[in-house]
């Protein structure tokens, strides 16, 4: 992990005005949000939240079963959120958690009420609008017993913004027999430093499904979210699709602790180092039987990129079933030749293989978001990044 000097960023005084209607944003900012999966027309969303710089500027729920608000308002309403706030992430873990604790700018609180099956996604966006802004946010997500929801979180810079720092704390609570699909799309800038610190609890019969997509340059990102499965018959799945062009340094991965019997987890990461560096970590710990976990990392190196895969399996009970599969290398020549034999030139064959490698169809994303990601993949292939 590279050193990030927080003194290089402005953590005070960069506030933005409230926005009642996201369609009032500039077209450039709406385009930036869309590239992070966030729409300005809320007809296909059940709730929406937007943080710009150091201000929560937009918050709206269209579903009575979804409570969404600025984290500071939630702390006032719920007596400091003592049952949840900083219970899964240690505020003294490092300088980034300390900054978020000591100088909180905002973040979202999302609660889905017990038994509710939320049809349309909930969206949230954390945006860096001012140049060299430092942003401290803390997010709390609670999916109550028997509830189901899909949250799309987009993290983005505004149009023209190059540099900034995003320090984000997120704590997830998936209650008994509840289900959360959490899709995160990052659309950062070439001089942005990103330090998320995330952790979650999944109770009996609960499901936590995570999708992560990063196709745009970012100077330095370090994240290692941890999910602890504390209840029987709980499930956790992580799917990541990541590209590191030249100048990007990514230290990332997922950690799952299966601390109950009859638990299942899967971590699948597909990474492309197109001149940048990716450190891809994965850890599955299983301490009860029966439990089953699989960790998979597939990496392609294009040009002068580097991928360092670090898979870890930790089983302490006889009978646990843990497996991992890791591969790092270039595109196989026989695959290129196979497509060339069917009429493609070498460039077309390579492009087809890369596009298939970055396929996100398995994530089950909303159609509009899927189309936007497909568009970004096409633009990425047409650029000098690959």
Residue pairs with C-beta under 8 A, 6 or more apart in sequence:
1 222
1 251
2 220
2 249
4 96
4 165
4 193
4 195
4 220
6 95
6 96
6 99
6 134
6 165
8 132
8 165
9 132
9 133
9 134
9 163
9 164
9 165
9 193
10 130
10 132
10 133
10 134
11 54
11 99
11 103
11 134
11 136
12 54
12 103
13 54
14 53
14 54
14 130
14 133
15 53
15 54
15 55
16 52
16 53
16 54
16 55
16 57
16 129
17 55
17 57
18 55
18 57
18 58
19 25
19 50
19 57
19 58
20 58
22 30
22 33
22 39
22 40
22 41
22 42
22 48
22 50
22 58
23 30
23 40
23 41
25 33
25 40
26 159
28 158
28 159
28 160
29 127
29 129
29 158
29 159
30 40
31 159
32 127
32 156
32 157
32 158
32 159
32 187
33 39
33 40
33 125
33 127
33 154
33 156
34 40
34 372
35 154
35 156
35 185
35 187
35 216
35 372
35 376
36 125
36 154
36 155
36 156
36 185
36 186
36 187
37 123
37 152
37 153
37 154
37 183
37 185
37 365
37 369
37 372
38 48
38 50
38 123
38 124
38 125
38 152
38 154
38 156
39 45
39 123
39 368
42 48
42 60
42 62
44 120
44 121
44 366
44 368
45 62
45 120
45 121
45 122
45 123
46 61
46 62
46 63
46 66
46 118
46 119
46 120
46 121
46 122
46 149
47 60
47 61
47 62
47 63
47 66
47 68
47 110
47 122
47 123
48 58
48 59
48 60
48 61
48 68
48 122
48 123
48 124
49 56
49 58
49 59
49 60
49 68
49 70
49 108
49 110
49 123
49 124
49 125
50 56
50 57
50 58
50 59
50 124
50 125
50 127
51 57
51 105
51 106
51 107
51 108
51 124
51 125
51 126
51 127
51 135
51 137
52 127
52 129
52 158
53 105
53 127
53 128
53 129
53 130
53 133
53 135
54 105
54 106
54 133
54 135
54 136
55 105
55 106
56 70
56 72
56 106
56 107
56 108
59 68
59 69
59 70
59 108
60 68
61 67
61 68
62 120
63 116
63 118
63 120
65 112
65 113
65 116
65 118
65 147
66 110
66 111
66 112
66 113
66 116
66 118
66 122
66 149
67 109
67 110
67 111
67 112
67 113
68 108
68 109
68 110
68 111
68 122
68 124
69 77
69 108
69 109
70 106
70 107
70 108
70 109
71 81
71 104
71 106
71 107
71 108
71 109
71 137
71 138
71 139
71 140
72 104
72 106
73 109
74 81
74 109
74 140
75 81
75 85
81 109
81 140
84 140
84 142
84 171
84 173
85 138
85 140
85 171
86 101
86 169
86 171
87 171
88 171
88 172
88 199
88 200
88 201
88 228
89 97
89 169
89 170
89 171
89 197
89 198
89 199
90 97
91 97
91 98
91 100
91 101
92 98
93 197
94 197
96 167
96 195
96 197
97 167
97 169
97 197
99 134
99 136
99 167
100 136
100 137
100 138
100 167
100 168
100 169
100 197
103 136
104 136
104 137
104 138
105 135
105 136
105 137
106 137
107 126
107 137
107 138
107 139
107 140
107 168
107 169
108 124
108 137
108 139
108 140
109 139
109 140
110 122
110 124
110 139
110 140
110 141
110 142
110 151
111 141
111 142
111 144
112 118
112 122
112 142
112 143
112 144
112 147
112 148
112 149
112 178
113 144
113 147
114 144
114 145
114 146
114 147
114 175
115 144
115 145
115 146
115 147
116 144
116 147
116 148
116 149
117 147
117 148
118 147
118 148
118 149
118 150
121 149
121 150
121 151
121 152
121 183
121 366
122 149
122 150
122 151
122 152
123 151
123 152
123 153
123 154
124 139
124 151
124 152
124 153
124 154
125 153
125 154
125 155
125 156
126 135
126 137
126 153
126 154
126 155
126 156
126 166
126 168
127 155
127 156
127 157
127 158
128 135
128 156
128 157
128 158
128 161
128 164
128 166
128 189
128 192
129 157
129 158
129 161
130 161
130 164
131 161
131 162
131 163
131 164
132 163
132 164
133 161
133 164
133 165
134 164
134 165
134 167
135 164
135 165
135 166
135 167
135 168
136 167
137 166
137 167
137 168
137 169
138 168
138 169
138 170
138 171
139 168
139 169
139 170
139 171
140 170
140 171
140 173
141 151
141 170
141 171
141 172
141 173
141 180
141 182
142 173
142 175
143 149
143 172
143 173
143 174
143 175
143 178
143 179
143 180
143 206
144 175
144 178
145 175
145 176
145 177
145 178
146 175
146 176
146 177
146 178
147 175
147 178
147 179
148 178
148 179
148 180
149 179
149 180
149 181
150 180
150 181
150 182
150 183
150 366
151 180
151 181
151 182
151 183
152 183
152 184
152 185
152 366
152 369
153 182
153 183
153 184
153 185
154 184
154 185
154 186
154 187
155 166
155 168
155 184
155 185
155 186
155 187
155 188
155 194
156 186
156 187
156 188
157 164
157 187
157 188
157 189
157 192
161 189
162 189
162 190
162 191
162 192
163 189
163 191
163 192
164 189
164 191
164 192
164 193
165 192
165 193
165 194
165 195
166 188
166 192
166 193
166 194
166 195
166 196
167 195
167 197
168 194
168 195
168 196
168 197
168 198
169 196
169 197
169 198
170 196
170 197
170 198
170 199
170 225
171 198
171 199
171 200
172 180
172 182
172 198
172 199
172 200
172 201
172 208
172 227
173 200
173 201
174 180
174 200
174 201
174 202
174 203
174 206
174 207
174 208
175 203
175 206
176 203
176 204
176 205
176 206
176 231
177 204
177 205
177 206
178 203
178 206
178 207
179 206
179 207
179 209
180 206
180 207
180 208
180 209
181 209
181 210
181 211
181 364
182 208
182 209
182 210
182 211
183 210
183 211
183 212
183 213
183 363
183 365
183 369
184 210
184 211
184 212
184 213
185 212
185 213
185 214
185 369
185 373
186 194
186 212
186 213
186 214
186 216
186 218
186 221
187 216
188 194
188 216
188 217
188 218
188 221
189 216
189 217
189 218
189 219
190 217
190 218
190 219
190 247
190 248
191 219
192 218
192 219
192 220
193 219
193 220
193 221
194 218
194 220
194 221
194 222
194 223
195 221
195 222
195 223
196 223
196 225
197 223
198 223
198 225
198 226
199 225
199 226
199 227
199 228
200 208
200 225
200 226
200 227
200 228
201 227
201 228
201 230
202 208
202 227
202 228
202 229
202 230
202 231
202 234
202 235
202 236
203 230
203 231
203 234
204 230
204 231
204 232
204 233
204 234
204 260
205 231
205 232
205 233
205 234
206 229
206 231
206 234
206 235
207 234
207 235
207 236
208 227
208 234
208 235
208 236
208 237
209 235
209 236
209 237
210 225
210 227
210 236
210 237
210 238
210 239
210 254
211 239
211 240
211 360
211 363
211 365
212 238
212 239
212 240
212 241
212 242
213 240
213 241
213 242
213 360
213 373
214 221
214 240
214 241
214 242
214 243
214 250
215 241
215 242
215 243
215 358
215 373
215 376
215 377
215 380
216 376
217 245
217 247
217 248
217 276
217 385
218 248
218 250
219 247
219 248
219 249
220 248
220 249
221 248
221 249
221 250
221 251
221 252
222 250
222 251
222 252
223 251
223 252
223 253
224 251
224 252
224 253
224 254
224 255
224 281
225 254
225 255
226 254
226 255
226 256
226 257
227 236
227 254
227 255
227 256
227 257
227 265
228 256
228 257
228 259
229 235
229 236
229 256
229 257
229 258
229 259
229 260
229 263
229 265
230 259
230 260
231 260
232 260
232 261
232 262
232 263
233 262
233 263
234 260
234 263
234 264
235 263
235 264
235 265
236 256
236 263
236 264
236 265
236 266
237 265
237 266
237 267
237 268
238 254
238 256
238 266
238 267
238 268
238 269
239 268
239 269
239 360
239 362
239 363
240 252
240 254
240 268
240 269
240 270
240 271
241 270
241 358
241 360
242 250
242 252
242 269
242 270
242 271
242 272
242 278
242 280
243 271
243 272
243 274
243 358
243 380
243 385
243 386
244 250
244 271
244 272
244 273
244 274
244 275
244 276
244 277
244 278
244 305
245 274
245 275
245 276
245 385
245 386
246 274
246 275
246 276
246 303
246 304
246 385
247 275
247 276
248 276
248 277
249 276
249 277
250 276
250 277
250 278
250 279
251 279
251 281
252 278
252 279
252 280
252 281
253 269
253 279
253 280
253 281
253 282
253 283
253 310
254 267
254 269
254 281
254 282
254 283
255 281
255 282
255 283
255 284
255 285
256 265
256 267
256 283
256 284
256 285
256 293
257 285
257 287
258 265
258 284
258 285
258 286
258 287
258 288
258 291
258 293
259 285
259 287
259 288
260 288
260 291
261 288
261 289
261 290
261 291
262 290
262 291
263 286
263 288
263 291
263 292
264 291
264 292
264 293
265 284
265 292
265 293
265 294
266 293
266 294
266 295
266 296
267 282
267 284
267 293
267 294
267 295
267 296
268 296
269 280
269 282
269 296
269 297
269 298
270 298
270 299
270 357
270 358
271 278
271 280
271 297
271 298
271 299
271 300
271 307
272 299
272 300
272 301
272 302
272 305
272 354
272 357
272 358
272 386
273 299
273 300
273 301
273 302
273 305
273 306
273 307
274 302
274 303
274 305
274 385
274 386
275 302
275 303
275 304
275 305
275 385
276 305
276 306
277 305
277 306
277 307
277 308
278 299
278 305
278 306
278 307
278 308
279 308
279 310
280 297
280 299
280 307
280 308
280 309
280 310
281 310
281 311
281 312
282 295
282 297
282 309
282 310
282 311
282 312
282 324
283 295
283 311
283 312
283 313
283 314
284 293
284 294
284 295
284 312
284 313
284 314
284 322
284 324
285 314
285 315
285 316
286 293
286 314
286 315
286 316
286 317
286 320
286 322
287 315
287 316
287 317
287 320
288 317
288 320
289 317
289 318
289 319
289 320
290 319
290 320
290 321
291 317
291 320
291 321
292 320
292 321
292 322
293 313
293 320
293 321
293 322
293 323
294 322
294 323
294 324
294 325
295 311
295 313
295 322
295 323
295 324
295 325
295 326
296 324
296 325
296 326
297 309
297 311
297 324
297 325
297 326
297 327
297 328
298 326
298 327
298 357
299 307
299 309
299 326
299 327
299 328
299 329
300 307
300 329
300 330
300 331
300 354
300 357
301 307
301 328
301 329
301 330
302 330
302 331
302 354
302 386
307 328
309 326
309 328
311 324
311 326
313 322
313 323
313 324
315 322
331 350
331 353
331 354
335 349
335 353
336 346
336 349
336 350
336 353
337 349
339 348
339 349
339 352
339 353
340 346
340 349
344 352
351 381
354 381
354 386
355 377
355 378
355 381
358 377
360 370
360 373
360 374
361 370
365 373
380 386
